[in-house]
Amino acid sequence: MQINDLFNILHNSLESKNNGKKISLNDMAISLGISMRTYQDWKLGRAKPQAAMTVIKMLGKLDDDEIIRAVRKINKLGD
């Protein structure tokens, strides 16, 4: 799996959660606190944030309930 595959899967999952309503690159970038150009480069595979694949691999080692617990803790830190 390439890093851009990861971003495309997650982007599509968020659109599905949003009842299939498209989410623009700019809107997604704003919600992540990054520039639209950076997000676009990640989705197209032109740039690769180094930690992203490591984070996904670490989450992949957890059971489903542990993933949910970890992500909720991470989200609380961002508030």
SVG drawing of the C-alpha trace seen along z (x, -y; Angstrom):
<svg xmlns="http://www.w3.org/2000/svg" viewBox="-26 -26 35 33">
<polyline fill="none" stroke="black" stroke-width="0.4" points="0.0,0.0 1.2,-3.4 0.7,-6.5 -1.6,-8.1 -3.8,-4.9 -4.2,-5.5 -5.3,-9.1 -7.7,-8.2 -9.3,-5.4 -9.7,-7.7 -11.0,-10.5 -13.6,-8.2 -14.6,-6.8 -15.3,-10.3 -17.4,-11.0 -19.3,-7.8 -19.9,-8.8 -21.2,-12.1 -23.9,-10.2 -21.8,-10.2 -21.5,-14.0 -18.2,-15.0 -15.7,-16.7 -13.4,-19.1 -9.7,-18.9 -9.8,-22.4 -12.4,-21.6 -10.5,-18.5 -7.3,-20.4 -8.9,-23.1 -10.4,-20.5 -6.9,-19.0 -5.2,-22.4 -2.9,-22.0 -2.7,-23.7 -4.8,-22.4 -1.7,-22.0 -0.1,-19.7 -3.2,-17.6 -3.5,-17.4 0.2,-16.3 -0.5,-13.6 -3.5,-12.3 -1.7,-12.2 1.5,-10.6 3.7,-13.6 4.6,-14.0 4.6,-11.5 4.3,-12.5 6.8,-10.2 4.8,-9.3 1.5,-8.4 2.3,-4.8 3.9,-4.1 0.8,-5.3 -1.4,-3.1 0.8,-0.1 0.6,-0.7 -3.2,-1.0 -3.3,2.2 -1.7,4.1 -4.6,3.2 -7.9,4.9 -11.0,3.0 -12.0,1.8 -8.4,0.7 -8.3,-1.3 -11.5,-3.1 -10.2,-3.9 -6.8,-5.1 -8.4,-7.3 -10.8,-8.8 -7.9,-9.7 -6.1,-11.3 -9.2,-13.3 -9.5,-14.6 -5.9,-15.8 -6.7,-17.8 -9.6,-19.7"/>
</svg>
